[in-house]
């Protein structure tokens, strides 16, 4: 997750994480929604829909460690098999 987050922050001006189940527990195994925005205007993070409003309140606001590499597509595993055919 940290590598995906770091990769998105290298491309998009705004990247946010929303833990689904336990928003305050970084050790909990859970789904995490990653939202990347092209705009530099920060959203309001409000919704009239109660379910969505509850999930928006889960926005992760702590720092995310950047001790992992940015992901690239320099060499996909399928490239190995394609190279063998040539």
Protein Blocks (a to p, Z undefined) as FASTA:
>chain_A
ZZmmmmmmmmpmbdcdddfklmmlmkbgcdddddddfbfbdcekiafblklmmmmmmpcf
bdcdfkbccddfkbgfklmmmmmmZZ
